[in-house]
Amino acid sequence: MDVLKVYNKASYDKYEAEYQVIASKTAKYMEIKDSLGPDLNYMVMPAYQFQIREFCFRVKTRLSELVLRQAK
């Protein structure tokens, strides 16, 4: 994300705000994770994992677009 800040501050700000929301939700889940049953964790954990993977993919894609645009 730090590299994104160099290329486009507005995009960085947008993704940083989104990351904070994801991190907050994940932190809440992590606080109670051990008190949930394994069946519930089995269903919920992949959703959190997907959310962060999808976010990282979108950041990487945006950074790629910005770097390529500058190279033209």
mmCIF file of the N, C-alpha and C atoms, coordinates in Angstrom:
data_MODEL
# 
_entry.id   MODEL 
# 
loop_
_atom_site.group_PDB 
_atom_site.id 
_atom_site.type_symbol 
_atom_site.label_atom_id 
_atom_site.label_alt_id 
_atom_site.label_comp_id 
_atom_site.label_asym_id 
_atom_site.label_entity_id 
_atom_site.label_seq_id 
_atom_site.pdbx_PDB_ins_code 
_atom_site.Cartn_x 
_atom_site.Cartn_y 
_atom_site.Cartn_z 
_atom_site.occupancy 
_atom_site.B_iso_or_equiv 
_atom_site.pdbx_formal_charge 
_atom_site.auth_seq_id 
_atom_site.auth_comp_id 
_atom_site.auth_asym_id 
_atom_site.auth_atom_id 
_atom_site.pdbx_PDB_model_num 
ATOM 1   N N  . MET A 1 1  ? 0.825   -1.189  0.000   1.00 0.00 ? 1  MET A N  1 
ATOM 2   C CA . MET A 1 1  ? 0.000   0.000   0.000   1.00 0.00 ? 1  MET A CA 1 
ATOM 3   C C  . MET A 1 1  ? 0.869   1.252   0.000   1.00 0.00 ? 1  MET A C  1 
ATOM 4   N N  . ASP A 1 2  ? 2.044   1.187   0.596   1.00 0.00 ? 2  ASP A N  1 
ATOM 5   C CA . ASP A 1 2  ? 2.904   2.368   0.616   1.00 0.00 ? 2  ASP A CA 1 
ATOM 6   C C  . ASP A 1 2  ? 3.301   2.804   -0.792  1.00 0.00 ? 2  ASP A C  1 
ATOM 7   N N  . VAL A 1 3  ? 3.499   1.834   -1.671  1.00 0.00 ? 3  VAL A N  1 
ATOM 8   C CA . VAL A 1 3  ? 3.845   2.163   -3.058  1.00 0.00 ? 3  VAL A CA 1 
ATOM 9   C C  . VAL A 1 3  ? 2.662   2.834   -3.740  1.00 0.00 ? 3  VAL A C  1 
ATOM 10  N N  . LEU A 1 4  ? 1.468   2.367   -3.446  1.00 0.00 ? 4  LEU A N  1 
ATOM 11  C CA . LEU A 1 4  ? 0.271   2.985   -4.013  1.00 0.00 ? 4  LEU A CA 1 
ATOM 12  C C  . LEU A 1 4  ? 0.187   4.452   -3.618  1.00 0.00 ? 4  LEU A C  1 
ATOM 13  N N  . LYS A 1 5  ? 0.592   4.760   -2.417  1.00 0.00 ? 5  LYS A N  1 
ATOM 14  C CA . LYS A 1 5  ? 0.579   6.146   -1.935  1.00 0.00 ? 5  LYS A CA 1 
ATOM 15  C C  . LYS A 1 5  ? 1.474   7.042   -2.800  1.00 0.00 ? 5  LYS A C  1 
ATOM 16  N N  . VAL A 1 6  ? 2.576   6.487   -3.269  1.00 0.00 ? 6  VAL A N  1 
ATOM 17  C CA . VAL A 1 6  ? 3.504   7.242   -4.122  1.00 0.00 ? 6  VAL A CA 1 
ATOM 18  C C  . VAL A 1 6  ? 2.864   7.547   -5.475  1.00 0.00 ? 6  VAL A C  1 
ATOM 19  N N  . TYR A 1 7  ? 2.131   6.583   -6.014  1.00 0.00 ? 7  TYR A N  1 
ATOM 20  C CA . TYR A 1 7  ? 1.563   6.747   -7.348  1.00 0.00 ? 7  TYR A CA 1 
ATOM 21  C C  . TYR A 1 7  ? 0.251   7.527   -7.364  1.00 0.00 ? 7  TYR A C  1 
ATOM 22  N N  . ASN A 1 8  ? -0.575  7.355   -6.330  1.00 0.00 ? 8  ASN A N  1 
ATOM 23  C CA . ASN A 1 8  ? -1.864  8.029   -6.344  1.00 0.00 ? 8  ASN A CA 1 
ATOM 24  C C  . ASN A 1 8  ? -2.411  8.114   -4.923  1.00 0.00 ? 8  ASN A C  1 
ATOM 25  N N  . LYS A 1 9  ? -2.288  9.280   -4.334  1.00 0.00 ? 9  LYS A N  1 
ATOM 26  C CA . LYS A 1 9  ? -2.695  9.489   -2.940  1.00 0.00 ? 9  LYS A CA 1 
ATOM 27  C C  . LYS A 1 9  ? -4.191  9.233   -2.752  1.00 0.00 ? 9  LYS A C  1 
ATOM 28  N N  . ALA A 1 10 ? -5.009  9.625   -3.705  1.00 0.00 ? 10 ALA A N  1 
ATOM 29  C CA . ALA A 1 10 ? -6.456  9.422   -3.585  1.00 0.00 ? 10 ALA A CA 1 
ATOM 30  C C  . ALA A 1 10 ? -6.799  7.938   -3.537  1.00 0.00 ? 10 ALA A C  1 
ATOM 31  N N  . SER A 1 11 ? -6.172  7.150   -4.390  1.00 0.00 ? 11 SER A N  1 
ATOM 32  C CA . SER A 1 11 ? -6.401  5.700   -4.361  1.00 0.00 ? 11 SER A CA 1 
ATOM 33  C C  . SER A 1 11 ? -5.920  5.115   -3.045  1.00 0.00 ? 11 SER A C  1 
ATOM 34  N N  . TYR A 1 12 ? -4.772  5.571   -2.595  1.00 0.00 ? 12 TYR A N  1 
ATOM 35  C CA . TYR A 1 12 ? -4.251  5.098   -1.308  1.00 0.00 ? 12 TYR A CA 1 
ATOM 36  C C  . TYR A 1 12 ? -5.247  5.388   -0.189  1.00 0.00 ? 12 TYR A C  1 
ATOM 37  N N  . ASP A 1 13 ? -5.740  6.601   -0.142  1.00 0.00 ? 13 ASP A N  1 
ATOM 38  C CA . ASP A 1 13 ? -6.689  6.982   0.909   1.00 0.00 ? 13 ASP A CA 1 
ATOM 39  C C  . ASP A 1 13 ? -7.941  6.109   0.866   1.00 0.00 ? 13 ASP A C  1 
ATOM 40  N N  . LYS A 1 14 ? -8.441  5.854   -0.331  1.00 0.00 ? 14 LYS A N  1 
ATOM 41  C CA . LYS A 1 14 ? -9.631  5.022   -0.500  1.00 0.00 ? 14 LYS A CA 1 
ATOM 42  C C  . LYS A 1 14 ? -9.376  3.610   0.030   1.00 0.00 ? 14 LYS A C  1 
ATOM 43  N N  . TYR A 1 15 ? -8.274  3.017   -0.399  1.00 0.00 ? 15 TYR A N  1 
ATOM 44  C CA . TYR A 1 15 ? -7.976  1.649   0.019   1.00 0.00 ? 15 TYR A CA 1 
ATOM 45  C C  . TYR A 1 15 ? -7.578  1.564   1.489   1.00 0.00 ? 15 TYR A C  1 
ATOM 46  N N  . GLU A 1 16 ? -6.937  2.574   2.001   1.00 0.00 ? 16 GLU A N  1 
ATOM 47  C CA . GLU A 1 16 ? -6.579  2.589   3.421   1.00 0.00 ? 16 GLU A CA 1 
ATOM 48  C C  . GLU A 1 16 ? -7.840  2.604   4.277   1.00 0.00 ? 16 GLU A C  1 
ATOM 49  N N  . ALA A 1 17 ? -8.822  3.402   3.894   1.00 0.00 ? 17 ALA A N  1 
ATOM 50  C CA . ALA A 1 17 ? -10.087 3.450   4.638   1.00 0.00 ? 17 ALA A CA 1 
ATOM 51  C C  . ALA A 1 17 ? -10.788 2.094   4.572   1.00 0.00 ? 17 ALA A C  1 
ATOM 52  N N  . GLU A 1 18 ? -10.781 1.499   3.412   1.00 0.00 ? 18 GLU A N  1 
ATOM 53  C CA . GLU A 1 18 ? -11.400 0.183   3.253   1.00 0.00 ? 18 GLU A CA 1 
ATOM 54  C C  . GLU A 1 18 ? -10.658 -0.867  4.082   1.00 0.00 ? 18 GLU A C  1 
ATOM 55  N N  . TYR A 1 19 ? -9.345  -0.789  4.081   1.00 0.00 ? 19 TYR A N  1 
ATOM 56  C CA . TYR A 1 19 ? -8.550  -1.728  4.882   1.00 0.00 ? 19 TYR A CA 1 
ATOM 57  C C  . TYR A 1 19 ? -8.881  -1.598  6.366   1.00 0.00 ? 19 TYR A C  1 
ATOM 58  N N  . GLN A 1 20 ? -9.046  -0.381  6.834   1.00 0.00 ? 20 GLN A N  1 
ATOM 59  C CA . GLN A 1 20 ? -9.362  -0.170  8.249   1.00 0.00 ? 20 GLN A CA 1 
ATOM 60  C C  . GLN A 1 20 ? -10.692 -0.823  8.628   1.00 0.00 ? 20 GLN A C  1 
ATOM 61  N N  . VAL A 1 21 ? -11.658 -0.771  7.738   1.00 0.00 ? 21 VAL A N  1 
ATOM 62  C CA . VAL A 1 21 ? -12.952 -1.416  7.983   1.00 0.00 ? 21 VAL A CA 1 
ATOM 63  C C  . VAL A 1 21 ? -12.770 -2.931  8.056   1.00 0.00 ? 21 VAL A C  1 
ATOM 64  N N  . ILE A 1 22 ? -12.037 -3.489  7.105   1.00 0.00 ? 22 ILE A N  1 
ATOM 65  C CA . ILE A 1 22 ? -11.789 -4.935  7.096   1.00 0.00 ? 22 ILE A CA 1 
ATOM 66  C C  . ILE A 1 22 ? -11.026 -5.348  8.351   1.00 0.00 ? 22 ILE A C  1 
ATOM 67  N N  . ALA A 1 23 ? -10.009 -4.593  8.707   1.00 0.00 ? 23 ALA A N  1 
ATOM 68  C CA . ALA A 1 23 ? -9.207  -4.914  9.896   1.00 0.00 ? 23 ALA A CA 1 
ATOM 69  C C  . ALA A 1 23 ? -10.047 -4.855  11.164  1.00 0.00 ? 23 ALA A C  1 
ATOM 70  N N  . SER A 1 24 ? -10.931 -3.889  11.240  1.00 0.00 ? 24 SER A N  1 
ATOM 71  C CA . SER A 1 24 ? -11.795 -3.758  12.408  1.00 0.00 ? 24 SER A CA 1 
ATOM 72  C C  . SER A 1 24 ? -12.738 -4.954  12.535  1.00 0.00 ? 24 SER A C  1 
ATOM 73  N N  . LYS A 1 25 ? -13.360 -5.340  11.429  1.00 0.00 ? 25 LYS A N  1 
ATOM 74  C CA . LYS A 1 25 ? -14.261 -6.492  11.437  1.00 0.00 ? 25 LYS A CA 1 
ATOM 75  C C  . LYS A 1 25 ? -13.508 -7.770  11.800  1.00 0.00 ? 25 LYS A C  1 
ATOM 76  N N  . THR A 1 26 ? -12.332 -7.930  11.230  1.00 0.00 ? 26 THR A N  1 
ATOM 77  C CA . THR A 1 26 ? -11.535 -9.121  11.500  1.00 0.00 ? 26 THR A CA 1 
ATOM 78  C C  . THR A 1 26 ? -11.097 -9.167  12.958  1.00 0.00 ? 26 THR A C  1 
ATOM 79  N N  . ALA A 1 27 ? -10.725 -8.021  13.501  1.00 0.00 ? 27 ALA A N  1 
ATOM 80  C CA . ALA A 1 27 ? -10.306 -7.964  14.907  1.00 0.00 ? 27 ALA A CA 1 
ATOM 81  C C  . ALA A 1 27 ? -11.451 -8.379  15.829  1.00 0.00 ? 27 ALA A C  1 
ATOM 82  N N  . LYS A 1 28 ? -12.661 -7.944  15.517  1.00 0.00 ? 28 LYS A N  1 
ATOM 83  C CA . LYS A 1 28 ? -13.827 -8.346  16.317  1.00 0.00 ? 28 LYS A CA 1 
ATOM 84  C C  . LYS A 1 28 ? -13.997 -9.863  16.289  1.00 0.00 ? 28 LYS A C  1 
ATOM 85  N N  . TYR A 1 29 ? -13.904 -10.416 15.098  1.00 0.00 ? 29 TYR A N  1 
ATOM 86  C CA . TYR A 1 29 ? -14.040 -11.870 14.959  1.00 0.00 ? 29 TYR A CA 1 
ATOM 87  C C  . TYR A 1 29 ? -12.932 -12.593 15.724  1.00 0.00 ? 29 TYR A C  1 
ATOM 88  N N  . MET A 1 30 ? -11.719 -12.116 15.612  1.00 0.00 ? 30 MET A N  1 
ATOM 89  C CA . MET A 1 30 ? -10.590 -12.769 16.284  1.00 0.00 ? 30 MET A CA 1 
ATOM 90  C C  . MET A 1 30 ? -10.757 -12.749 17.803  1.00 0.00 ? 30 MET A C  1 
ATOM 91  N N  . GLU A 1 31 ? -11.413 -11.733 18.320  1.00 0.00 ? 31 GLU A N  1 
ATOM 92  C CA . GLU A 1 31 ? -11.656 -11.656 19.766  1.00 0.00 ? 31 GLU A CA 1 
ATOM 93  C C  . GLU A 1 31 ? -12.566 -12.786 20.251  1.00 0.00 ? 31 GLU A C  1 
ATOM 94  N N  . ILE A 1 32 ? -13.506 -13.194 19.428  1.00 0.00 ? 32 ILE A N  1 
ATOM 95  C CA . ILE A 1 32 ? -14.479 -14.199 19.873  1.00 0.00 ? 32 ILE A CA 1 
ATOM 96  C C  . ILE A 1 32 ? -14.259 -15.572 19.238  1.00 0.00 ? 32 ILE A C  1 
ATOM 97  N N  . LYS A 1 33 ? -13.342 -15.660 18.310  1.00 0.00 ? 33 LYS A N  1 
ATOM 98  C CA . LYS A 1 33 ? -13.119 -16.885 17.541  1.00 0.00 ? 33 LYS A CA 1 
ATOM 99  C C  . LYS A 1 33 ? -12.982 -18.119 18.427  1.00 0.00 ? 33 LYS A C  1 
ATOM 100 N N  . ASP A 1 34 ? -12.205 -18.017 19.487  1.00 0.00 ? 34 ASP A N  1 
ATOM 101 C CA . ASP A 1 34 ? -11.958 -19.179 20.338  1.00 0.00 ? 34 ASP A CA 1 
ATOM 102 C C  . ASP A 1 34 ? -13.179 -19.604 21.149  1.00 0.00 ? 34 ASP A C  1 
ATOM 103 N N  . SER A 1 35 ? -14.148 -18.725 21.280  1.00 0.00 ? 35 SER A N  1 
ATOM 104 C CA . SER A 1 35 ? -15.348 -19.086 22.029  1.00 0.00 ? 35 SER A CA 1 
ATOM 105 C C  . SER A 1 35 ? -16.443 -19.654 21.125  1.00 0.00 ? 35 SER A C  1 
ATOM 106 N N  . LEU A 1 36 ? -16.203 -19.662 19.828  1.00 0.00 ? 36 LEU A N  1 
ATOM 107 C CA . LEU A 1 36 ? -17.155 -20.241 18.879  1.00 0.00 ? 36 LEU A CA 1 
ATOM 108 C C  . LEU A 1 36 ? -16.837 -21.714 18.666  1.00 0.00 ? 36 LEU A C  1 
ATOM 109 N N  . GLY A 1 37 ? -17.817 -22.443 18.265  1.00 0.00 ? 37 GLY A N  1 
ATOM 110 C CA . GLY A 1 37 ? -17.596 -23.854 17.964  1.00 0.00 ? 37 GLY A CA 1 
ATOM 111 C C  . GLY A 1 37 ? -16.842 -24.024 16.658  1.00 0.00 ? 37 GLY A C  1 
ATOM 112 N N  . PRO A 1 38 ? -16.184 -25.163 16.496  1.00 0.00 ? 38 PRO A N  1 
ATOM 113 C CA . PRO A 1 38 ? -15.421 -25.393 15.267  1.00 0.00 ? 38 PRO A CA 1 
ATOM 114 C C  . PRO A 1 38 ? -16.294 -25.367 14.013  1.00 0.00 ? 38 PRO A C  1 
ATOM 115 N N  . ASP A 1 39 ? -17.553 -25.787 14.127  1.00 0.00 ? 39 ASP A N  1 
ATOM 116 C CA . ASP A 1 39 ? -18.431 -25.776 12.955  1.00 0.00 ? 39 ASP A CA 1 
ATOM 117 C C  . ASP A 1 39 ? -18.705 -24.358 12.471  1.00 0.00 ? 39 ASP A C  1 
ATOM 118 N N  . LEU A 1 40 ? -18.894 -23.431 13.412  1.00 0.00 ? 40 LEU A N  1 
ATOM 119 C CA . LEU A 1 40 ? -19.141 -22.036 13.043  1.00 0.00 ? 40 LEU A CA 1 
ATOM 120 C C  . LEU A 1 40 ? -17.867 -21.397 12.487  1.00 0.00 ? 40 LEU A C  1 
ATOM 121 N N  . ASN A 1 41 ? -16.733 -21.663 13.124  1.00 0.00 ? 41 ASN A N  1 
ATOM 122 C CA . ASN A 1 41 ? -15.462 -21.146 12.608  1.00 0.00 ? 41 ASN A CA 1 
ATOM 123 C C  . ASN A 1 41 ? -15.167 -21.680 11.213  1.00 0.00 ? 41 ASN A C  1 
ATOM 124 N N  . TYR A 1 42 ? -15.526 -22.939 10.980  1.00 0.00 ? 42 TYR A N  1 
ATOM 125 C CA . TYR A 1 42 ? -15.308 -23.562 9.676   1.00 0.00 ? 42 TYR A CA 1 
ATOM 126 C C  . TYR A 1 42 ? -16.067 -22.804 8.582   1.00 0.00 ? 42 TYR A C  1 
ATOM 127 N N  . MET A 1 43 ? -17.243 -22.287 8.923   1.00 0.00 ? 43 MET A N  1 
ATOM 128 C CA . MET A 1 43 ? -18.043 -21.538 7.949   1.00 0.00 ? 43 MET A CA 1 
ATOM 129 C C  . MET A 1 43 ? -17.596 -20.087 7.836   1.00 0.00 ? 43 MET A C  1 
ATOM 130 N N  . VAL A 1 44 ? -17.209 -19.467 8.952   1.00 0.00 ? 44 VAL A N  1 
ATOM 131 C CA . VAL A 1 44 ? -16.956 -18.026 8.987   1.00 0.00 ? 44 VAL A CA 1 
ATOM 132 C C  . VAL A 1 44 ? -15.534 -17.663 8.540   1.00 0.00 ? 44 VAL A C  1 
ATOM 133 N N  . MET A 1 45 ? -14.545 -18.427 8.968   1.00 0.00 ? 45 MET A N  1 
ATOM 134 C CA . MET A 1 45 ? -13.148 -18.099 8.673   1.00 0.00 ? 45 MET A CA 1 
ATOM 135 C C  . MET A 1 45 ? -12.885 -17.901 7.174   1.00 0.00 ? 45 MET A C  1 
ATOM 136 N N  . PRO A 1 46 ? -13.381 -18.771 6.296   1.00 0.00 ? 46 PRO A N  1 
ATOM 137 C CA . PRO A 1 46 ? -13.137 -18.545 4.869   1.00 0.00 ? 46 PRO A CA 1 
ATOM 138 C C  . PRO A 1 46 ? -13.680 -17.204 4.353   1.00 0.00 ? 46 PRO A C  1 
ATOM 139 N N  . ALA A 1 47 ? -14.764 -16.733 4.934   1.00 0.00 ? 47 ALA A N  1 
ATOM 140 C CA . ALA A 1 47 ? -15.315 -15.442 4.500   1.00 0.00 ? 47 ALA A CA 1 
ATOM 141 C C  . ALA A 1 47 ? -14.342 -14.310 4.812   1.00 0.00 ? 47 ALA A C  1 
ATOM 142 N N  . TYR A 1 48 ? -13.756 -14.342 5.990   1.00 0.00 ? 48 TYR A N  1 
ATOM 143 C CA . TYR A 1 48 ? -12.770 -13.320 6.357   1.00 0.00 ? 48 TYR A CA 1 
ATOM 144 C C  . TYR A 1 48 ? -11.508 -13.446 5.501   1.00 0.00 ? 48 TYR A C  1 
ATOM 145 N N  . GLN A 1 49 ? -11.074 -14.674 5.271   1.00 0.00 ? 49 GLN A N  1 
ATOM 146 C CA . GLN A 1 49 ? -9.897  -14.899 4.437   1.00 0.00 ? 49 GLN A CA 1 
ATOM 147 C C  . GLN A 1 49 ? -10.130 -14.409 3.009   1.00 0.00 ? 49 GLN A C  1 
ATOM 148 N N  . PHE A 1 50 ? -11.302 -14.700 2.467   1.00 0.00 ? 50 PHE A N  1 
ATOM 149 C CA . PHE A 1 50 ? -11.620 -14.253 1.117   1.00 0.00 ? 50 PHE A CA 1 
ATOM 150 C C  . PHE A 1 50 ? -11.654 -12.736 1.042   1.00 0.00 ? 50 PHE A C  1 
ATOM 151 N N  . GLN A 1 51 ? -12.231 -12.116 2.049   1.00 0.00 ? 51 GLN A N  1 
ATOM 152 C CA . GLN A 1 51 ? -12.355 -10.657 2.047   1.00 0.00 ? 51 GLN A CA 1 
ATOM 153 C C  . GLN A 1 51 ? -10.979 -9.986  1.949   1.00 0.00 ? 51 GLN A C  1 
ATOM 154 N N  . ILE A 1 52 ? -10.015 -10.457 2.713   1.00 0.00 ? 52 ILE A N  1 
ATOM 155 C CA . ILE A 1 52 ? -8.691  -9.829  2.678   1.00 0.00 ? 52 ILE A CA 1 
ATOM 156 C C  . ILE A 1 52 ? -7.950  -10.185 1.389   1.00 0.00 ? 52 ILE A C  1 
ATOM 157 N N  . ARG A 1 53 ? -8.121  -11.410 0.894   1.00 0.00 ? 53 ARG A N  1 
ATOM 158 C CA . ARG A 1 53 ? -7.475  -11.782 -0.377  1.00 0.00 ? 53 ARG A CA 1 
ATOM 159 C C  . ARG A 1 53 ? -8.023  -10.952 -1.533  1.00 0.00 ? 53 ARG A C  1 
ATOM 160 N N  . GLU A 1 54 ? -9.325  -10.780 -1.550  1.00 0.00 ? 54 GLU A N  1 
ATOM 161 C CA . GLU A 1 54 ? -9.958  -10.003 -2.616  1.00 0.00 ? 54 GLU A CA 1 
ATOM 162 C C  . GLU A 1 54 ? -9.518  -8.541  -2.543  1.00 0.00 ? 54 GLU A C  1 
ATOM 163 N N  . PHE A 1 55 ? -9.409  -8.009  -1.340  1.00 0.00 ? 55 PHE A N  1 
ATOM 164 C CA . PHE A 1 55 ? -8.930  -6.648  -1.155  1.00 0.00 ? 55 PHE A CA 1 
ATOM 165 C C  . PHE A 1 55 ? -7.501  -6.509  -1.688  1.00 0.00 ? 55 PHE A C  1 
ATOM 166 N N  . CYS A 1 56 ? -6.630  -7.429  -1.319  1.00 0.00 ? 56 CYS A N  1 
ATOM 167 C CA . CYS A 1 56 ? -5.237  -7.380  -1.780  1.00 0.00 ? 56 CYS A CA 1 
ATOM 168 C C  . CYS A 1 56 ? -5.167  -7.460  -3.306  1.00 0.00 ? 56 CYS A C  1 
ATOM 169 N N  . PHE A 1 57 ? -5.998  -8.290  -3.899  1.00 0.00 ? 57 PHE A N  1 
ATOM 170 C CA . PHE A 1 57 ? -6.024  -8.399  -5.350  1.00 0.00 ? 57 PHE A CA 1 
ATOM 171 C C  . PHE A 1 57 ? -6.415  -7.072  -5.994  1.00 0.00 ? 57 PHE A C  1 
ATOM 172 N N  . ARG A 1 58 ? -7.431  -6.408  -5.435  1.00 0.00 ? 58 ARG A N  1 
ATOM 173 C CA . ARG A 1 58 ? -7.863  -5.123  -6.003  1.00 0.00 ? 58 ARG A CA 1 
ATOM 174 C C  . ARG A 1 58 ? -6.788  -4.051  -5.850  1.00 0.00 ? 58 ARG A C  1 
ATOM 175 N N  . VAL A 1 59 ? -6.088  -4.040  -4.724  1.00 0.00 ? 59 VAL A N  1 
ATOM 176 C CA . VAL A 1 59 ? -5.001  -3.068  -4.535  1.00 0.00 ? 59 VAL A CA 1 
ATOM 177 C C  . VAL A 1 59 ? -3.880  -3.337  -5.545  1.00 0.00 ? 59 VAL A C  1 
ATOM 178 N N  . LYS A 1 60 ? -3.520  -4.597  -5.688  1.00 0.00 ? 60 LYS A N  1 
ATOM 179 C CA . LYS A 1 60 ? -2.461  -4.963  -6.641  1.00 0.00 ? 60 LYS A CA 1 
ATOM 180 C C  . LYS A 1 60 ? -2.855  -4.593  -8.067  1.00 0.00 ? 60 LYS A C  1 
ATOM 181 N N  . THR A 1 61 ? -4.111  -4.829  -8.415  1.00 0.00 ? 61 THR A N  1 
ATOM 182 C CA . THR A 1 61 ? -4.593  -4.479  -9.754  1.00 0.00 ? 61 THR A CA 1 
ATOM 183 C C  . THR A 1 61 ? -4.537  -2.970  -9.975  1.00 0.00 ? 61 THR A C  1 
ATOM 184 N N  . ARG A 1 62 ? -4.982  -2.204  -8.992  1.00 0.00 ? 62 ARG A N  1 
ATOM 185 C CA . ARG A 1 62 ? -4.963  -0.745  -9.112  1.00 0.00 ? 62 ARG A CA 1 
ATOM 186 C C  . ARG A 1 62 ? -3.535  -0.229  -9.245  1.00 0.00 ? 62 ARG A C  1 
ATOM 187 N N  . LEU A 1 63 ? -2.633  -0.767  -8.449  1.00 0.00 ? 63 LEU A N  1 
ATOM 188 C CA . LEU A 1 63 ? -1.230  -0.355  -8.534  1.00 0.00 ? 63 LEU A CA 1 
ATOM 189 C C  . LEU A 1 63 ? -0.656  -0.688  -9.904  1.00 0.00 ? 63 LEU A C  1 
ATOM 190 N N  . SER A 1 64 ? -0.976  -1.857  -10.410 1.00 0.00 ? 64 SER A N  1 
ATOM 191 C CA . SER A 1 64 ? -0.506  -2.242  -11.747 1.00 0.00 ? 64 SER A CA 1 
ATOM 192 C C  . SER A 1 64 ? -1.006  -1.260  -12.800 1.00 0.00 ? 64 SER A C  1 
ATOM 193 N N  . GLU A 1 65 ? -2.266  -0.880  -12.714 1.00 0.00 ? 65 GLU A N  1 
ATOM 194 C CA . GLU A 1 65 ? -2.829  0.090   -13.662 1.00 0.00 ? 65 GLU A CA 1 
ATOM 195 C C  . GLU A 1 65 ? -2.076  1.418   -13.600 1.00 0.00 ? 65 GLU A C  1 
ATOM 196 N N  . LEU A 1 66 ? -1.811  1.883   -12.396 1.00 0.00 ? 66 LEU A N  1 
ATOM 197 C CA . LEU A 1 66 ? -1.126  3.171   -12.232 1.00 0.00 ? 66 LEU A CA 1 
ATOM 198 C C  . LEU A 1 66 ? 0.308   3.121   -12.755 1.00 0.00 ? 66 LEU A C  1 
ATOM 199 N N  . VAL A 1 67 ? 1.008   2.050   -12.472 1.00 0.00 ? 67 VAL A N  1 
ATOM 200 C CA . VAL A 1 67 ? 2.393   1.926   -12.931 1.00 0.00 ? 67 VAL A CA 1 
ATOM 201 C C  . VAL A 1 67 ? 2.422   1.837   -14.448 1.00 0.00 ? 67 VAL A C  1 
ATOM 202 N N  . LEU A 1 68 ? 1.526   1.044   -15.030 1.00 0.00 ? 68 LEU A N  1 
ATOM 203 C CA . LEU A 1 68 ? 1.490   0.919   -16.489 1.00 0.00 ? 68 LEU A CA 1 
ATOM 204 C C  . LEU A 1 68 ? 1.100   2.232   -17.150 1.00 0.00 ? 68 LEU A C  1 
ATOM 205 N N  . ARG A 1 69 ? 0.156   2.940   -16.558 1.00 0.00 ? 69 ARG A N  1 
ATOM 206 C CA . ARG A 1 69 ? -0.261  4.226   -17.122 1.00 0.00 ? 69 ARG A CA 1 
ATOM 207 C C  . ARG A 1 69 ? 0.920   5.211   -17.148 1.00 0.00 ? 69 ARG A C  1 
ATOM 208 N N  . GLN A 1 70 ? 1.704   5.200   -16.114 1.00 0.00 ? 70 GLN A N  1 
ATOM 209 C CA . GLN A 1 70 ? 2.860   6.107   -16.057 1.00 0.00 ? 70 GLN A CA 1 
ATOM 210 C C  . GLN A 1 70 ? 3.923   5.713   -17.088 1.00 0.00 ? 70 GLN A C  1 
ATOM 211 N N  . ALA A 1 71 ? 4.030   4.438   -17.369 1.00 0.00 ? 71 ALA A N  1 
ATOM 212 C CA . ALA A 1 71 ? 5.049   3.952   -18.305 1.00 0.00 ? 71 ALA A CA 1 
ATOM 213 C C  . ALA A 1 71 ? 4.746   4.331   -19.758 1.00 0.00 ? 71 ALA A C  1 
ATOM 214 N N  . LYS A 1 72 ? 3.503   4.687   -20.034 1.00 0.00 ? 72 LYS A N  1 
ATOM 215 C CA . LYS A 1 72 ? 3.127   5.033   -21.419 1.00 0.00 ? 72 LYS A CA 1 
ATOM 216 C C  . LYS A 1 72 ? 3.628   6.393   -21.816 1.00 0.00 ? 72 LYS A C  1 
# 
